[in-house]
């Protein structure tokens, strides 16, 4: 459900909110239709926004890029744990740009979607553990 408020590109929580919404969308498309171009786009956009939220929380000045390789490299400069996501960044960036506008080669787009989704989840876990203050906490029992 949409949060009706003025968002801020300087607020990591806003980045994580839109990242989570896109991730849920990617998962719904995967569950209902399997591999789709929009699912690839949503997974890339989610990953991009999670990375930007993390970097902004660490004082990074926003750079308007869709290249996950750049963002993962920036994150790895802050926390070496992000270095393990270079393969995800390379593959998902290539798939994103191949499908983003007609004219790209769709032959191999999403062939490793399940692996990319799993790796994106692992990266999101690193971000959650590093910045728990920006994520809603489940109610205590």
C-alpha positions in Angstrom: 0.0 0.0 0.0 1.3 3.4 -0.9 2.7 5.6 1.9 1.1 9.0 1.2 3.9 11.3 2.2 6.6 13.5 0.8 9.5 11.2 0.1 13.2 12.2 0.2 16.1 10.9 -1.9 18.2 11.6 1.2 16.2 9.2 3.4 17.4 5.6 3.2 14.1 4.3 4.5 12.3 5.8 1.5 14.8 4.0 -0.8 14.2 0.7 1.0 10.4 1.2 0.9 10.4 1.5 -2.9 13.0 -1.2 -3.2 10.9 -3.6 -1.3 7.8 -2.8 -3.3 9.6 -3.6 -6.5 11.0 -6.8 -5.1 7.5 -7.9 -4.1 6.4 -7.1 -7.7 9.2 -9.1 -9.2 8.3 -12.1 -7.0 4.6 -11.8 -7.9 5.5 -11.8 -11.6 7.8 -14.8 -11.2 5.2 -16.7 -9.2 2.4 -16.0 -11.7 4.1 -15.9 -15.1 7.6 -17.2 -14.6 10.4 -15.3 -16.3 9.2 -12.0 -17.8 11.0 -8.8 -19.0 9.1 -6.8 -16.4 10.3 -9.2 -13.7 13.9 -8.6 -14.7 13.4 -4.9 -14.6 11.7 -5.0 -11.2 14.5 -7.2 -9.8 17.1 -4.8 -11.1 15.3 -1.7 -9.9 14.9 -3.2 -6.5 18.5 -4.2 -6.2 19.5 -0.7 -7.4 17.4 1.0 -4.8 18.5 -1.2 -2.0 22.1 -0.4 -2.9 21.4 3.3 -3.2 19.6 3.4 0.2 22.6 1.6 1.8 25.1 4.0 0.2 23.1 7.1 1.1 22.9 5.9 4.7 26.7 5.7 4.7 27.0 9.3 3.4 27.3 8.7 -0.3 26.2 11.5 -2.6 23.5 10.2 -4.9 24.7 9.3 -8.4 21.9 8.7 -10.9 23.0 5.4 -12.4 21.4 2.1 -13.2 24.7 0.3 -13.3 24.7 -2.2 -10.4 28.4 -2.8 -11.0 29.2 0.8 -10.0 26.9 0.6 -7.0 28.3 -2.7 -5.7 31.8 -1.4 -6.2 31.0 1.7 -4.1 29.3 -0.5 -1.4 32.3 -2.9 -1.3 34.5 0.1 -0.7 32.5 0.6 2.5 32.0 -3.0 3.5 34.0 -5.8 1.8 31.0 -8.2 2.2 29.5 -6.6 -0.9 32.4 -7.8 -3.1 30.6 -11.2 -3.3 27.8 -9.6 -5.3 29.9 -8.5 -8.3 28.6 -11.4 -10.4 25.0 -10.5 -9.5 25.7 -6.9 -10.5 27.3 -7.9 -13.8 24.6 -10.3 -14.8 21.6 -8.3 -13.7 22.9 -5.1 -15.2 23.4 -6.8 -18.5 19.9 -8.3 -18.4 18.4 -5.0 -17.4 19.9 -3.1 -20.3 19.2 -5.9 -22.8 15.5 -5.8 -22.0 15.1 -2.1 -21.2 14.6 -0.9 -24.7 13.7 -2.9 -27.8 16.7 -3.7 -29.9 18.6 -5.6 -27.2 19.4 -9.3 -27.4 16.9 -11.2 -25.3 18.4 -14.6 -26.1 20.0 -15.1 -22.7 18.0 -12.6 -20.5 17.1 -14.2 -17.2 18.6 -17.6 -17.8 19.9 -17.5 -14.3 17.0 -15.5 -12.8 16.6 -17.8 -9.8 20.3 -17.5 -8.9 20.1 -13.7 -9.3 17.0 -13.5 -7.1 18.7 -15.6 -4.4 21.9 -13.4 -4.5 19.7 -10.3 -4.4 18.1 -11.7 -1.3 21.5 -12.4 0.3 22.6 -8.8 -0.5 19.4 -7.4 1.0 20.1 -9.5 4.2 23.6 -7.8 4.4 21.9 -4.4 4.2 19.3 -5.3 6.8 21.9 -6.5 9.2 24.0 -3.4 8.6 21.2 -0.8 8.9 18.4 -2.3 11.0 17.2 1.1 12.1 15.8 1.7 8.6 13.6 -1.3 8.5 10.3 -2.0 10.4 10.7 -4.3 13.3 8.3 -7.2 13.8 6.1 -6.8 16.9 7.4 -8.4 20.0 5.4 -11.4 21.3 
